[in-house]
Amino acid sequence: MNIIGILHYKMKRMLEQATELTNDGSEDLFDLITHEINERDGFISFERFMELSLYHPELGYYTKNIERVGKDADFITSVSIGKCYGLILAHHFAKVLETFFNSTEKVVVVELGAENGDLALDIMGEFSMLLSKNLFERINYIIVEPFSLKRQALRARLNSEGIGNISVISDLKEENNLYGVLIGNEVLDALPFRRVRFRDKKWMELGVGINRNGNKMKLIEAERRIQNDSLISRVVDFPKDLPDGFTAEVNINFEQLLSYIHSSFVKLEGYFVDYGSSHDELMDISRSNGTVRAYSRHQHVNNVLSSPGNNDITSNVDFDWFRASAETLGFITEEPIDQYRFLTKSAEQWLLCIEKSGDQSAKNMQLINQFKMLIHPSTMGRSFKVLKFRK
């Protein structure tokens, strides 16, 4: 859910298109979207609707200066629960860096979807205690943030913390020949995606149109023949024995994102943490309406097309398609692992240290409580998976 105020891959095209729509500021996002629908013969893809709703440079949900993450905002993330998540990731990454990158002259940790920079501070703070001075000083923590106002806010916050080896850049292409680790927490689910609907024994694209009632307009679902070549190639192998009206989400941007990462790294241990399903699970008839959903103030929003720019929009990640896209580019992938298994294994050393020391300080008890929430099956332990890939 989170991120990306955040993303980069498609960003250049999206920013150019969204900027073209921006006029003197008198129109709101609904007006901009309806204007574009009218300009495009009454139909835009759901992907385009999502791009504008979430990432319009001035009016998008992830680009506006609002509080999105936290118990008093729209949703919580593993990062917002507290420092424990970053602490455990630091323990895991420390082993990775010491094992695979200890002799590398320059090492990076790249984060996509950093939001307010909490994870960077938590990881680097723990690194300063875990790693040798030599290795720590060779690390550059790179946050990739495409939006200038968010970059400015991140830099101001990080500078105020006095940690010098964290940088904020607009595009990973500013760096190349990288060696190190990449982390994206709840990034994949916020990548704009297409929707398709099985209608009369064939797949149609499900996009966004306009319903007019006098002078009033509202956004509605609209179907048309699939015209995008990438989408056509994706649905060709989809089941043909589904009930009429079966709806699914299709992300055709994974390979573009992964290609962007692949070209920047010489050697990489990459991790995306997100919620999702196998392709077969997503095609099960019990999910005939798909998994797209919107949230505001921790509440499910019934109409995902309502109030663009004010709600988070997401869907379950197709883990099989992500892995296939990664492997096509030459990445080596692993089966998704439950967050509770990944964090429990990564936290072994930290938990043993607490047990041996007998330290039951308020700080440690707070961290333990955060750990329990991160791994609990009813919260994030099973719903979130860790997708590991390497080059």
C-alpha positions in Angstrom: 0.0 0.0 0.0 2.4 2.6 0.8 4.6 4.0 -1.3 5.4 5.3 -3.7 5.1 8.9 -3.6 7.6 7.0 -4.7 8.0 5.5 -8.0 10.3 5.8 -10.7 10.0 3.3 -13.3 7.1 4.7 -15.3 7.6 8.0 -13.7 9.1 9.9 -16.5 6.3 9.2 -18.9 3.6 9.7 -16.2 5.0 13.0 -15.0 5.2 14.3 -18.6 1.6 13.4 -19.3 0.3 14.6 -15.9 2.1 17.9 -16.3 0.4 18.4 -19.7 -2.9 18.3 -17.9 -2.1 20.9 -15.3 -3.5 24.3 -16.2 -3.7 27.4 -14.0 -4.7 25.3 -11.0 -8.4 26.1 -11.2 -9.4 22.5 -12.0 -9.2 19.7 -9.5 -8.1 16.1 -10.2 -11.6 15.0 -11.0 -11.8 17.6 -13.7 -8.4 16.6 -15.1 -9.4 13.0 -15.3 -12.8 13.7 -16.9 -11.1 16.0 -19.4 -8.7 13.3 -20.4 -11.5 10.7 -20.7 -13.3 13.1 -23.1 -10.1 13.6 -25.0 -9.6 9.9 -25.4 -13.0 9.0 -26.8 -14.7 8.3 -23.4 -12.2 5.7 -22.1 -8.9 5.7 -20.1 -7.2 2.6 -18.8 -7.5 1.9 -15.0 -3.7 2.1 -15.0 -3.9 5.7 -16.3 -6.6 6.5 -13.7 -4.4 5.1 -11.0 -1.3 7.1 -12.2 -3.3 10.4 -12.0 -5.0 9.5 -8.7 -1.9 8.5 -6.9 1.0 10.3 -8.6 -0.2 13.5 -10.3 2.7 15.9 -9.4 0.5 18.3 -7.5 -2.8 16.5 -6.8 -2.0 12.9 -6.4 -2.5 10.9 -3.2 1.1 10.1 -2.8 2.5 13.5 -3.9 0.3 15.7 -1.7 1.7 17.0 1.6 -0.6 14.9 3.8 0.0 12.2 6.4 -0.7 8.8 4.8 1.0 6.4 7.2 0.2 5.8 10.9 -2.6 4.9 13.2 -4.2 8.3 12.7 -3.7 8.3 9.0 -4.9 6.0 6.2 -2.9 2.8 6.8 0.0 1.4 8.8 3.1 -0.3 7.4 5.7 -2.5 9.0 7.9 0.6 9.1 5.3 2.7 10.9 4.8 0.2 13.6 8.2 1.2 15.0 12.0 0.8 14.9 11.9 -3.0 15.2 11.3 -3.6 11.4 14.4 -1.6 10.4 16.4 -3.1 13.2 15.8 -6.6 12.0 16.4 -5.7 8.4 19.7 -4.2 9.4 20.7 -7.5 11.1 19.8 -9.4 7.9 21.4 -6.9 5.6 24.5 -6.8 7.7 25.1 -10.5 7.2 24.5 -10.1 3.4 26.9 -7.2 3.2 29.6 -8.9 5.2 29.2 -12.2 3.2 29.0 -10.9 -0.3 30.2 -7.3 -0.3 32.9 -7.1 2.4 35.7 -6.5 -0.1 33.7 -4.2 -2.4 35.1 -0.7 -2.5 31.7 1.0 -2.4 28.5 -0.6 -1.2 24.9 0.7 -1.5 21.6 0.1 0.1 18.9 1.4 -2.2 15.4 2.0 -1.0 12.4 2.5 -3.2 9.2 4.0 -1.6 10.9 5.6 1.4 8.0 7.9 2.3 9.4 10.0 5.2 12.8 8.3 5.6 12.1 6.3 8.8 13.4 3.0 7.5 16.6 4.6 6.3 17.3 6.1 9.7 16.4 2.9 11.5 18.7 0.7 9.3 21.6 3.0 9.3 21.4 3.7 13.0 21.6 -0.1 13.6 24.3 -0.5 11.0 26.5 1.9 12.9 26.5 -0.5 15.8 26.6 -3.8 13.9 29.1 -3.2 11.1 32.8 -2.6 11.3 33.8 1.0 11.0 35.5 0.2 7.7 32.4 -1.4 6.1 30.0 1.2 7.6 32.0 4.1 6.1 31.9 2.4 2.6 28.1 2.3 2.6 25.9 4.8 0.8 22.2 4.5 1.6 20.4 5.8 -1.5 16.7 6.8 -1.5 15.1 7.1 -4.9 12.4 9.7 -4.9 11.1 11.2 -8.2 9.2 14.1 -6.8 11.1 17.3 -6.0 9.1 18.4 -3.0 9.4 15.0 -1.4 13.1 15.0 -2.1 13.5 18.3 -0.4 11.5 17.1 2.7 13.6 13.9 2.9 16.9 15.7 2.6 15.9 18.2 5.3 14.9 15.5 7.7 17.9 13.3 7.1 20.3 16.3 7.4 18.7 17.2 10.7 19.5 13.7 12.0 23.2 14.2 11.2 23.7 11.0 9.2 26.0 11.8 6.3 26.0 8.6 4.2 22.3 8.8 3.1 21.6 10.4 -0.2 18.3 11.2 -2.0 18.2 11.1 -5.7 15.5 11.4 -8.4 16.4 8.5 -10.5 18.5 5.4 -10.0 20.0 6.1 -13.4 22.0 8.8 -11.7 24.1 5.9 -10.3 25.5 2.9 -12.1 27.8 -0.1 -11.6 26.3 -0.5 -8.1 27.0 -3.3 -5.7 24.7 -4.0 -2.8 21.2 -4.4 -1.5 17.8 -3.0 -2.6 14.7 -2.9 -0.4 11.1 -1.9 -1.5 8.5 -2.2 1.3 5.0 -2.2 -0.1 6.1 -0.8 -3.5 4.8 -3.4 -6.0 1.1 -3.2 -4.9 1.1 0.6 -5.6 2.4 0.3 -9.1 -0.4 1.3 -11.5 -2.0 -1.8 -13.1 -4.6 -2.6 -15.8 -7.9 -4.4 -15.2 -9.5 -7.0 -17.4 -13.0 -8.6 -17.4 -14.0 -12.0 -18.9 -17.0 -11.1 -21.1 -18.7 -13.5 -23.6 -15.8 -15.9 -23.6 -13.1 -13.3 -24.2 -11.1 -10.9 -22.2 -11.9 -7.2 -22.4 -10.1 -4.3 -20.8 -11.9 -2.7 -17.9 -11.1 1.0 -17.7 -12.8 4.2 -16.6 -15.5 6.2 -18.4 -18.0 8.9 -17.5 -21.7 8.7 -16.6 -23.6 12.0 -17.3 -26.8 13.0 -15.5 -27.7 16.5 -16.5 -24.8 18.7 -15.4 -23.5 16.0 -13.1 -20.8 13.5 -14.0 -19.4 10.5 -12.2 -16.6 8.1 -13.0 -17.8 4.6 -13.9 -16.3 1.3 -15.1 -16.1 1.0 -18.9 -15.2 -2.0 -21.1 -13.5 -2.1 -24.5 -11.6 -4.5 -26.6 -8.0 -4.9 -25.4 -5.7 -2.8 -27.6 -2.4 -2.7 -25.6 0.0 -5.3 -27.0 1.6 -6.1 -23.6 -1.8 -6.7 -22.1 -2.9 -8.9 -25.0 0.2 -11.1 -24.5 -0.5 -11.4 -20.8 -4.1 -12.5 -21.0 -3.6 -15.0 -23.9 -2.8 -17.8 -21.4 -5.5 -16.8 -18.9 -8.2 -19.4 -18.2 -11.2 -19.5 -20.6 -13.6 -21.4 -18.4 -14.3 -18.6 -15.9 -17.8 -17.1 -15.2 -19.0 -14.2 -17.3 -17.9 -10.9 -15.6 -14.8 -12.4 -13.9 -12.5 -9.5 -13.2 -8.7 -9.5 -12.6 -5.8 -7.1 -12.3 -2.8 -7.3 -14.6 0.4 -5.4 -14.0 2.4 -5.0 -17.2 5.1 -2.8 -15.6 7.1 -5.3 -13.5 9.6 -6.0 -16.3 10.1 -2.3 -16.8 10.8 -1.7 -13.1 13.1 -4.7 -12.9 14.9 -3.7 -16.1 15.5 -0.3 -14.5 17.0 -2.0 -11.4 19.0 -4.6 -13.5 20.8 -2.0 -15.5 21.9 -0.1 -12.4 23.5 -3.0 -10.5 26.5 -5.2 -11.2 25.8 -7.3 -8.1 22.5 -7.2 -6.2 20.6 -8.8 -3.4 17.1 -7.4 -3.8 14.0 -7.6 -1.5 10.4 -6.6 -2.1 8.0 -7.0 0.8 4.3 -7.0 -0.1 1.0 -8.7 0.0 -0.2 -10.8 -2.8 -1.0 -14.3 -4.2 0.0 -16.9 -6.7 -1.5 -16.5 -10.2 -3.7 -19.5 -9.7 -5.1 -18.0 -6.5 -5.9 -14.8 -8.3 -7.7 -16.7 -11.0 -9.8 -18.7 -8.6 -13.6 -18.2 -9.1 -13.9 -17.1 -5.4 -12.2 -13.9 -6.5 -14.5 -13.1 -9.4 -14.4 -9.4 -8.6 -10.6 -9.2 -8.5 -8.6 -7.8 -5.6 -8.6 -4.0 -6.3 -9.5 -1.9 -3.3 -9.2 1.6 -1.9 -8.6 2.8 1.6 -9.0 6.0 3.6 -8.5 6.3 7.4 -8.1 2.5 7.7 -11.5 2.0 6.2 -12.3 0.2 3.0 -13.7 2.6 0.3 -16.6 0.8 -1.5 -16.1 2.7 -4.8 -12.5 2.6 -5.9 -13.2 5.4 -8.5 -14.6 7.8 -6.0 -12.7 10.8 -4.8 -9.5 10.4 -6.9 -6.4 11.8 -5.1 -7.9 11.2 -1.7 -7.7 7.4 -1.4 -5.0 4.8 -1.5 -5.5 2.3 -4.3 -4.0 -1.2 -4.3 -4.4 -4.8 -5.3 -2.8 -8.2 -4.6 0.6 -8.6 -6.3 0.8 -11.6 -8.7 3.9 -13.2 -7.3 4.3 -15.7 -10.1 4.2 -12.9 -12.7 6.8 -10.9 -10.7 9.1 -13.8 -10.6 8.7 -14.6 -14.3 9.4 -11.0 -15.2 12.5 -11.0 -13.0 13.8 -14.3 -14.4 13.3 -13.1 -18.0 15.8 -10.4 -17.3 18.3 -12.8 -15.8 17.6 -12.3 -12.1 17.6 -15.4 -9.8 14.4 -15.5 -7.7 13.2 -17.5 -4.7 9.8 -18.6 -3.6 8.0 -15.9 -1.6 8.4 -16.4 2.1 6.0 -15.3 4.9 7.1 -12.2 6.6 7.0 -13.9 10.0 9.4 -16.6 8.8 11.8 -14.1 7.3 11.8 -11.8 10.3 12.0 -14.5 12.9 15.1 -16.0 11.2 16.7 -12.6 10.7 16.0 -11.6 14.3 17.7 -14.7 15.9 20.9 -13.0 16.9 19.1 -9.9 18.2 16.6 -12.1 20.2 19.4 -14.2 21.7 21.3 -11.1 22.8 18.3 -9.8 24.6 17.7 -13.2 26.2 21.3 -13.6 27.4 21.5 -10.1 28.7 18.2 -10.4 30.6 17.6 -6.8 29.6 13.9 -6.1 30.1 14.1 -2.3 29.8 11.1 -0.4 28.5 12.9 0.1 25.2 13.5 -3.6 24.7 9.9 -4.5 25.7 8.6 -2.0 23.2 10.7 -3.5 20.5 9.5 -7.0 21.4 5.9 -5.9 21.2 6.5 -4.4 17.8 8.2 -7.7 16.7 5.1 -9.7 17.8 2.9 -7.5 15.7 5.1 -7.8 12.7 5.1 -11.6 12.8 1.6 -12.3 14.1 -0.5 -14.3 11.6 -3.6 -12.1 12.1 -1.7 -8.9 11.3 1.3 -8.9 9.0 3.0 -12.2 9.6 1.3 -14.2 6.9 -0.3 -11.6 4.7 3.0 -10.1 3.8 5.6 -12.0 1.8 9.3 -11.4 1.1 10.3 -11.6 -2.6 14.0 -12.1 -2.9 15.9 -11.7 -6.2 19.5 -11.4 -7.0 22.0 -10.6 -9.8 
